[in-house]
Amino acid sequence: MRSHAFVSLNRLISTGMKRHVYARISAADFSRMLADLGWPDGSKFAWIYGVPPARVTSWMHGEEDIPPAAFLVLQLLQLPGAQQLAIDHTTRVAQPTDRERERRQAFEERKREGGADGQR
């Protein structure tokens, strides 16, 4: 038999616990704002925002909803000095994973062997 707390929690989860509905930025506007920042591929934004680049790419293509906080961060990054502040902060706090270090090392090895683009 299920406890009352479990049933109540399950009901909250199934009906949603949202308290607000946020307006969403469109994929086209998101992409334009990234381009306006000079980050058209979204990879620098992904690094600063703390998500995989593939996630930002999916936002840019309209494959996933863009979180309201991502829109806010994009707006804040337009303020004078904000981009450099975000880059400096992320440089201090973001440590690459072992997988990322290995990926970078392999890329650098390919560059040494086959040229600047890492191709042979």
C-alpha positions, 0 to 999 in steps of 0.5 A: 500500500502506498503512503499518503506522502508518496501519492501526494508527491506523485500527483504533484510530479504528474500534474507539474510543479511549475509556478510560472509560465515563461515566454520563450525566445525563438531559435532564430532570435537566439541565433541572432543574439549569439551572432551579435555577440560574435559567437555564431556557432554557440560554442563559447556561450555553451562553455560560459552557460555550462552546457554541452555545445550540442545542447546550444546547437539544438536550441539554435535549430529549434529542436529543444526549448531554450531555457528562460535563464539562457535568454537572460544570460544572453541579454546580460552579455550585451552589457559593456564589459559583460562578455569579458567578465563572463570569459574571465569567470568561466576560465577561473571556474571551469575545469575540463573533464578527463574526456575533454582533456583527451579530446583536446590532446588528440586534436593537438596531435592531429594538428601536429601530424596533419596541419592546422585543421587537424586533418591528414 
